[in-house]
Each structure stands twice: as structure tokens, then as C-alpha cells.
Amino acid sequence: MKKATLKKGDAVLIPDLDITAGFFERFRGLMFTRSIPDSYGLLIRPCNQIHMMNMRFPLDVIYLSEDGTVLHIDENIRPWAIGKTVKKAVGVVEINAGACARLGIETGDRLTIEKSIM
């Protein structure tokens, strides 16, 4: 996986963002993971719908357009649920449940992904 940060303007929201690379990483996502720190997120791209099969904890899922606009947020989506299909989404960011409210992420915000050079 590639490393990046998720930003809103100049503010770093998620300093440890993994970007999936390939079908298997996209399919696996966070399945079987016990927990993630609040500083961590996973960008799955391409993706416009998620499933929570084999998940052990709830997530906030941010659906992004090509330019990083937040099209939809599934807040506190529980294990074994299926997320909404967001047709214009090109990717999703999965973070801990409650993080969108804590970080002030809302539909219509423009987020940027800054890839790490390391």
C-alpha cells in the first residue's frame, strides 16, 4: 500500500492514510482488522460502495468525487452492513466511527490526498 495524508485545506485530518493498490487490497480493505487508531484511514479507489463483511468495528465512510469533493458520508456503519452506492464516487476513505463529526468533515467539503514521498 502507498502512504499519504488526508487534508482539508491546510489542516491534516488523517496523518496516516493507506492507499490500496490492486484488486486484493481493495477487496480485503479492513476486514479481519481488530481496530485502527484515530490517526489512520484507508483510501479505496476505485470504489463507490463498501461492505462491512468480516468487520469487527464500525466505521465512518467518506465517498469522494474525482476532485476530492465529499459526495456522501455513511456515519457509524456497523459490521455486516452494506453501504450506499454513490454513483459519482471514485473512491472512499474508511476511518473510525465518529471521526467525521470529530474532524468536522461534511458533505460538500473538498479534501485532498497528499502522497508521501517516502
Secondary structure as GFF3:
##gff-version 3
##sequence-region A 1 118
A	DSSP	beta_strand	2	8	.	.	.	ID=ss1
A	DSSP	beta_strand	11	19	.	.	.	ID=ss2
A	DSSP	alpha_helix	23	28	.	.	.	ID=ss3
A	DSSP	beta_strand	40	44	.	.	.	ID=ss4
A	DSSP	beta_strand	59	64	.	.	.	ID=ss5
A	DSSP	beta_strand	70	77	.	.	.	ID=ss6
A	DSSP	beta_strand	91	96	.	.	.	ID=ss7
A	DSSP	alpha_helix	99	103	.	.	.	ID=ss8
A	DSSP	beta_strand	112	115	.	.	.	ID=ss9
###
